[in-house]
Amino acid sequence: MAVIFEDNFSELAQLYAQHRPQYPAALFAYLATLAPGRDRVWDCGTGNGQSAIGLADYFQHVIASDASAEQIVHARPHARIEYRVAGFDRVEADSRSLDMVAVAQAIHWFDLDRFYAEVRRVLKPGGILAVWGYHLNEIAPEIDRVIRIYNDDVLGPYWSPRIQLLAQHYRTIDFPFEELTPPQWVMETNWGLNDLIGYLASWSGVPKYIEARGRHPFREIRSQLLEAWGPPDQLRPVHWPLYFRIGRV
């Protein structure tokens, strides 16, 4: 059966690389303590390699794959990372050869049965599957309200139904592994208004809105967001709680 790939990011690849927040370094240090070794890890659905870069600080070899060739083009090179254009259901790795499989902000796009079959094939005994993601950011109540309108009302009809799995913090996905409970982690950064606008433009519902309506969805909230933010060059702290499913296979 051919891999079904819902490509929502190829045309957003440059925006994604420039405007997505970075995962905390301590997250990768923690994940490394769970793995049975630190030799090889598969970062599936790597996008532009954000999580692969973090994993490379702790694992000798990172296989970082994504079905979007355009995303891989924008990935940051690293001596320990081997980038590949590939789907979620097959990785060129020997059976029981990997210490960890990581999926950051991507598992909602996968066929879980096929992905889990490959995870079980490639992980060593006691290997770790680490899945995480984030949903809406938190800045200030008046700004968060505008972003919620953008997410729910403006882009609502143009989201893939799969986004609901992310909105539900991955708690509703099937996860048939010995589950571990990690610490709570939050991504944090300081952004000006242009940084936030770039981030909002990288959302996967945006191209479908533009295709249907012939204009950018940001126009729907521009005046409200400008009023809520204040001076555009004002830096504000931005937070994204991270949500996890981590299991030992």
N, C-alpha and C positions, 0 to 999 in steps of 0.2 A: 504494500500500500504506500502510495506517495505521501510524503510529509505535507501536511496542510499548514501553510504559513500565512498568518494574518499580518501582513507587513504594514505597520502603522508608523514606522520610524525612519525609513530610508530617506525620505525627502526632508526629514527633520534632523538628520544626523549632525550637521554642523551646529545647529542650535543646541542640540542635546549635549554635545561635547563642551560647548562654551558655558551653558547656563544651568546644568544640573548640579546640585550640592554634592559635597564629598562626604563619604562615610567616615566615621571617627576611626583613627588609627588603632585605638584600644580594642575595637571590635575584632580586628583581624588577629591581634595578639591573643584574645580570648578564644577564638575559633581554633587557632593552632594548638592550644592546650587540650582540646577535645579529640583531635585526630590521633590515630594510632602511630603515625609517623609524619614526617615533613618532607617527603620526597616529591609526590605528584598530586596535583589537584586539578579538577575540571571546573572552570567557571562557565556555566552554560547560560546562554543569553547575555553575553558580556556587554552588549552594546558597544560603547566606545572604550571599554576596559576599565571603568572606574573601580570595580571590585577586584579585577585582576591585578591592578597595580598594588592594592593593599595586600592581597594574598602573596604577591611576589616577595614581600618583605620577610615572609615566614616559610615559604615552600620553595624547594629547589627548582621545580618546573611547573608552570601554570599553563594548562591548555585552555585557551579562552576562545570560545566559539559563539558565533551569532549567525542567524540565517540571513541577516541583512549585510550584503557586501559593502554598502555605503557606510554603515556604522563601523565596520572593521577598518575602512579607509581612514576614518577619523580617530582611530584608537592610538593611544600614546605608546610608542615602542619601549620595550624593556628587555634586557638581556635574558631574563628568566621566563618571559612570556612568549608562547607560541600562539599567535592569532590564527584562527581558521574560520572560513565561511562554512557553516554546517548547521543542521537542525538540532532539535532537542532530543531526538530519539536514537541517535547514533554518534559515538565518538570513537575515533581511531585510537583505541587503547586496549591492552590485553585485559582479559578477565582477571579480577581481583588484583588490580595493579595500582589503584588510586587510593589515597588516604582520605580524600574529601571530595564531595561534589557541592559546589556553591551556586546558588541562584539568587541574584539580587534584582528585585523589581521586575521580574520576568515570568514567574511560574504561572501567572494567570493566563499567559498565552499558550501554555503547553497542553497537549493531550497527556493527562497524568498517567494513565495505564502504560502507555508506551515509554514515557520518560522514566517512570519508576522501574520498569523492566530493565532499562539500560543502567540505571543507578545500581540495581542489585547485581548486575553483571560485572561492572567495573570496580566497585568498591572492595577493598580488602575486608576481611572479617573485622568487625568493630569499627569500620569506616563511618564517616559522618556525612549526612546530607544536611546542609544548612541553607535554609530558605528565609529571605527577609524582604521587606518592602516598606514603603511609606505612602501616605495618602496626602491629605491637605496640610499645608504649612500653617504655622501659628506665628503671628506677628503682633497684632493688637486687635481688640474686638471690632473696631470700626473698619479696619482693613480686612480682617478675616471674613466679615459679613459680605463685603464686595466680592471677595474671591469665591465664597460659597455660591453667590449668585452666578458668577462666571461658570463655575463647575456644574451646578445643578440646573439652572434655568437656560443659560446661553448655550452651553455645550451638551446639556443633558441628552437631547435626541441624537447626538452624533457620537456618543461614546459607544465603543463595543460593549456588548453585555458582559464580556469577561472582566471589565473594570470593576464590576460589583464584587468580585472575589477580593480585590485589593481594598475596596471601600469597607469590606467586612473584616479587614485585617488578617486575611487568610485563615480565619478560624473555621470557615465552612468548607475548606478543601479537604478531601480525603488525604490522610497522612498515616499510612499503616506501618509506622516504625516505632521503636522504643524512644519516646519523646523526652527531650531534655528541656529544662527551663532556664533560659539565659538571664543575665541581668537586663535591666531596662537601659536602652541606649537612645540617644537623641542626636540627630544631626543638627549642627549649629553653624551659623555664619552671620556676617553683617553685610547687608545689601543696601544699595541705593535703589531708587525707583526703576532705573533702566535695567538693573539686574533682575528685578522681579518680573518686569515685562518680558524680558528674554526667556525666563523660566516659563511663564504662562504661555508663551508662543511655542514652546517645545512639547506641549501636551498632545497626546495622540488623537484627540478629538478635533484638533484645529484644522488639519487638511480636509477632513470630511465636511466641516462647517463651510470652509471656503469654497469647496467644490459645489455645495448645495446652494449657498447664498451669494457667492461672488464677491465677498468682502471678508476682512479679517474680523474674527469675533471680539477682539479686544476693543473695537469701536463701541461695543455695547456697554462697556463698563468704564470707558476712559475717563469721563468727567467725574464719576463717583470715586474712582481710585485716586485720581489726582487730588481731589478734595480731602479724602481720608488720609493720604500719605503726608501731605504738606510739602515743603521744599523738595524738589526732585532729587537733589544731591544729598539730602539728609540720610545718613546711614541708620538702619534699624536692625536689631537682632531678629533673626528668623530661625524658627525651630521646626523640625520634623520628627515626631516620635517614630521609632522603627518598630516593626512588628515581625515576629519570628515564628518559624516552625523548624525545630532542629531535632534530628533523630539519629540514633545509632542503628546501623544496618547489620 
